[in-house]
Amino acid sequence: MTNDNETIRRFRRPAPRLTALPSHKFPIGVRVVQKSGAPTDADSFHVTRHLPDAGAGLQYRMKRDRDGQERVVVESALELVTGDDSIQ
């Protein structure tokens, strides 16, 4: 006859490790510009949606203020418009 504690120890699985999910740097509604080129207010975008990491980093869906064009950009290619009070 085997000890119950010994049986439990033998078949116990290690607890799965929980890893923290990365969080987005820019909240929805904030105004951002792409880092490439000289940033101007005419080329500013509003973040409309957070998208998951697709292998290149966290992504954002954005809409251009000037003409409504939408695009998806990785977080590393964005910077906050200074002095922006548009966080909703």
Secondary structure, DSSP 8 states (H G I E B T S, - for coil): ---HHHHHHHH-------------SS-TT-EEEESSS---GGG-EEEEEEE---SSS-EEEEEETTT--EEEEEGGGEEE-TT-----
